């Protein structure tokens, strides 16, 4: 029983980091479930969990320090042809972030996230606390989470769907909290005496963890050029909101 429990746990951890469990049916290890794609690896991780006294952190470290986790997500057509579903993990899987991570990331980058711990739960979508502090209530779900496929919380969910729909784009373009974060982000990078070029580069580094290409830098500078006062502030906020809408911001690669 201990070995089975360990296998279920490490399989969930693998799914958390790589999008798909070594056993794809993470809630069903029985006869109706799928067999593991890497049974030896599953047994090794389970044994390491038991040997380490059921402490999860070393297993997280094993996974994220592995060559498998650190692979590029670049498609190799030969590998795609041999393993279309990437069951053998021949590349890092590109996948969208969870709804809570998307919301919290927008607030954090915008400088308006209340990261203070503890406190009561809330049903107020305008709250700036981390998404974990939302109260789960079947009759009043949080739209900014459900639009990105967060579960209702009424039943266990072994894995979440990852859909692409028009309401998601509309949410990122029109939601008041997203707009507030975009304005906060603009003030964070464009405020003070920083030049436009340095500000754009800083925005890319903060939101996407990379420098803008020459073309991206030129387009951003052309967008904000020649504006002043409120129009300039609005243009900077628009630019920052565009970064929130990019797949690079919303997906893990």
C-alpha positions in Angstrom: 0.0 0.0 0.0 2.9 2.4 0.8 4.5 1.8 -2.6 1.2 2.4 -4.4 0.6 5.6 -2.5 4.1 6.8 -3.3 3.6 6.0 -7.0 0.4 8.0 -7.0 2.1 11.0 -5.3 5.2 11.2 -7.5 3.0 10.7 -10.6 1.1 13.8 -9.6 4.3 15.7 -9.0 5.5 14.7 -12.5 2.3 15.8 -14.0 2.6 19.2 -12.1 5.9 19.9 -13.7 5.6 18.3 -17.1 1.9 18.5 -17.9 1.3 14.8 -18.2 1.8 12.0 -15.6 4.0 9.0 -16.2 0.6 7.4 -15.8 -1.7 9.6 -17.8 -4.8 8.6 -15.8 -3.6 10.2 -12.6 -6.7 9.3 -10.7 -6.9 5.7 -11.9 -4.0 3.4 -11.3 -6.3 0.4 -11.8 -7.0 -1.9 -14.6 -9.0 0.7 -16.5 -6.2 3.2 -16.3 -3.3 3.6 -18.8 -0.1 1.8 -18.1 3.0 4.0 -17.2 5.1 5.2 -20.1 8.2 4.9 -18.0 7.5 2.2 -15.3 11.2 2.1 -14.1 11.2 5.9 -13.5 7.9 5.8 -11.7 9.2 3.1 -9.4 12.5 4.9 -8.8 10.8 8.2 -7.9 8.4 6.3 -5.6 11.3 4.5 -3.9 13.1 7.8 -3.4 10.0 9.3 -1.8 9.8 6.5 0.7 13.5 6.4 1.3 13.5 10.2 2.0 10.8 9.9 4.6 7.9 11.0 2.4 9.3 14.5 2.0 8.2 16.0 -1.3 10.8 18.8 -1.8 13.6 16.3 -2.8 11.3 14.8 -5.5 10.5 18.2 -6.8 14.3 18.9 -7.0 15.0 15.6 -8.8 12.4 16.4 -11.4 13.3 20.0 -12.1 17.1 19.3 -12.1 16.6 16.4 -14.6 17.7 16.7 -18.3 14.1 15.9 -19.2 12.7 18.9 -17.5 15.4 21.2 -18.8 14.8 20.3 -22.5 13.9 22.9 -25.1 10.3 23.0 -26.2 11.4 23.4 -29.8 9.7 21.0 -32.1 11.8 18.3 -33.8 9.7 17.0 -36.7 11.4 13.6 -36.5 10.5 13.3 -32.8 6.9 14.6 -33.4 6.4 12.0 -36.2 7.7 9.2 -33.9 5.8 10.4 -30.8 3.0 12.8 -31.8 1.6 13.1 -28.2 5.0 13.5 -26.7 4.3 10.6 -24.3 8.0 9.8 -24.2 8.8 13.4 -23.3 11.2 14.0 -26.2 10.8 17.8 -25.7 9.5 20.1 -23.0 5.7 20.4 -23.4 4.4 23.9 -24.1 1.3 24.4 -21.9 -0.8 27.2 -20.6 -0.4 28.3 -17.0 -3.2 27.6 -14.5 -5.9 30.2 -14.0 -4.7 31.2 -10.6 -1.1 31.6 -11.8 -2.2 33.8 -14.7 -4.2 36.1 -12.4 -1.5 36.3 -9.7 1.2 36.9 -12.3 -0.7 39.8 -13.9 -1.2 41.4 -10.4 2.4 40.7 -9.4 3.9 42.2 -12.6 1.5 45.1 -12.3 2.8 45.8 -8.8 -0.7 45.6 -7.3 -0.6 42.1 -5.8 -1.2 41.9 -2.0 1.2 39.1 -1.1 0.6 39.3 2.6 -0.1 35.9 4.1 -3.2 34.7 6.0 -6.5 36.3 6.4 -10.1 35.4 5.6 -11.3 34.1 2.3 -13.2 36.3 -0.1 -15.7 36.2 -3.0 -14.8 39.7 -4.2 -13.1 39.3 -7.6 -11.6 42.8 -7.2 -9.5 41.5 -4.3 -5.8 41.8 -4.8 -4.9 38.9 -2.6 -3.5 35.8 -4.2 -6.1 33.6 -5.8 -5.7 30.9 -3.2 -7.7 33.2 -0.8 -10.8 33.0 -3.0 -13.6 31.2 -1.2 -14.9 28.2 -3.2 -18.7 28.5 -3.6 -20.6 26.6 -6.2 -23.2 29.3 -6.7 -20.6 32.1 -7.1 -17.5 31.1 -9.0 -14.8 33.7 -9.8 -15.1 34.6 -13.5 -11.4 35.5 -13.9 -10.5 31.9 -12.9 -13.3 30.0 -14.6 -12.6 31.7 -17.9 -9.2 30.0 -17.8 -10.6 26.6 -17.0 -10.3 26.6 -13.2 -12.5 23.7 -11.7 -15.7 24.5 -9.8 -14.3 22.8 -6.7 -17.3 20.5 -6.2 -15.4 17.4 -7.1 -11.8 16.3 -7.4 -10.1 17.1 -10.7 -7.2 14.9 -11.7 -6.3 17.2 -14.5 -7.6 20.5 -15.9 -8.7 21.1 -19.5 -6.8 23.8 -21.4 -9.1 25.5 -23.8 -8.6 28.5 -26.1 -11.7 30.7 -26.4 -12.7 34.2 -27.3 -13.8 35.1 -23.7 -10.2 34.6 -22.5 -8.9 37.2 -25.0 -11.8 39.5 -24.1 -11.1 39.1 -20.4 -7.4 40.1 -20.9 -8.5 43.1 -23.0 -11.4 44.4 -20.9 -11.3 43.2 -17.3 -10.9 46.2 -14.9 -8.4 44.4 -12.7 -6.2 43.5 -15.8 -6.4 47.2 -16.8 -5.4 48.3 -13.3 -2.4 46.0 -13.4 -1.4 47.3 -16.9 -1.5 50.9 -15.5 0.5 49.8 -12.5 3.0 48.0 -14.7 3.3 51.1 -16.9 4.0 53.3 -13.8 6.6 50.7 -12.7 8.7 50.8 -15.8 7.9 54.1 -17.5 7.9 56.3 -14.4 10.6 58.7 -13.4 13.3 59.8 -15.8 13.8 56.4 -17.5 14.1 56.7 -21.3 11.4 55.0 -23.4 13.9 52.5 -24.9 15.2 51.4 -21.5 11.6 51.3 -20.2 10.5 49.0 -23.0 13.4 46.7 -22.4 12.7 46.6 -18.7 9.0 45.7 -19.4 10.1 42.8 -21.6 12.5 41.6 -18.9 9.9 41.7 -16.2 7.0 40.2 -18.1 8.8 37.8 -20.4 12.2 37.3 -18.9 14.0 38.3 -22.1 15.2 41.3 -24.1 12.9 42.6 -26.9 14.1 42.0 -30.5 15.1 45.0 -32.6 11.7 44.8 -34.4 9.8 44.6 -31.1 11.7 47.5 -29.6 11.1 49.6 -32.7 7.3 48.8 -32.8 6.9 49.7 -29.1 8.8 52.9 -29.4 6.8 53.9 -32.5 3.6 53.2 -30.6 4.4 55.5 -27.7 6.2 58.2 -29.7 4.8 61.7 -30.0 2.3 61.4 -27.1 2.1 63.5 -24.0 0.2 63.8 -20.8 -2.8 61.4 -20.4 -2.4 60.1 -23.9 1.2 59.1 -23.2 0.2 57.3 -19.9 -2.7 55.5 -21.7 -0.3 54.4 -24.5 2.2 53.0 -22.0 -0.6 51.1 -20.3 -1.9 49.8 -23.6 1.6 48.5 -24.4 1.9 46.8 -21.0 -1.5 45.2 -21.4 -0.4 43.8 -24.8 2.4 42.0 -23.0 -0.2 40.4 -20.7 -2.0 39.1 -23.8 1.0 37.4 -25.4 1.2 33.6 -25.4 4.7 34.0 -24.0 3.2 35.4 -20.9 0.4 32.9 -20.6 2.3 29.7 -21.5 5.2 27.8 -19.9 7.8 26.8 -22.5 
